[in-house]
């Protein structure tokens, strides 16, 4: 599929690696893949680490954005 905007031409490729699958099959496959990632122990550890870093930054007396 091609798309053009005032002097620019862009070509889009399908995200489907199986060109014969229907839109619904593609959606279901992607949904299942994302659920597997979000329910994994690695993702939970990653989110806990990010939350701890966020809370530590919020408790910090010095805010690097305001230099105070």
N, C-alpha and C positions, 0 to 999 in steps of 0.2 A: 504494500500500500504506500502511496506517495502523498505528500502533503506539501503545499507551497504557500508561503506567506511573503508577499512583497519582496521578491528577489531572493528568497531563500527556498531551497528545495530540500526536504528531509524525507528519508525513507524509514518507515517503521517496519519492524519485523515482529511477527507473532511471538508471544511468550510461550507458546505451546511447542514443546519439542516433538510431540506426536501430532502431526498436522491432521490426522484423521479423527482425533477426538472431538466431541461436540463441546460447545461452550459449557454446558452443564457438567460434563465429565471433567473438563479442565478445572472448573470452579471447585468441584468436589475433591479432586486430587490436591489442588493447592490448599484448600481448607484443611485437609487431613495432614498435609506436610507441616503447615503452620501450627496446628494443634500439637503435633508431636514435638516440635521445638519448644513451644510455650509450656508444655507439661513436663519437660525434661528437668532432671536434677541440675544440670549445668546452667540452664536458664534461671532457675530459682536462686542458685548461688550467685550468679551474675547480678540479679536484681537486688539481692540482699546486700551485696558489696556496694552497689550504686546508692542504695538507700542510706547505708552507713556513712558513705562519703558525703552525701547530700546533707544529712543531719549534722555531721561534724562541721561542715562549712557554714551551716546556718547558726551553729553555736559559737563559731569563731568571733572573737572580739574585733578582729581586723577584717574589713571587707575590701578586697583588692579592687573592686570597682569604684569605690569612693575614696580610697587611700586614707581612710581614717583609722 
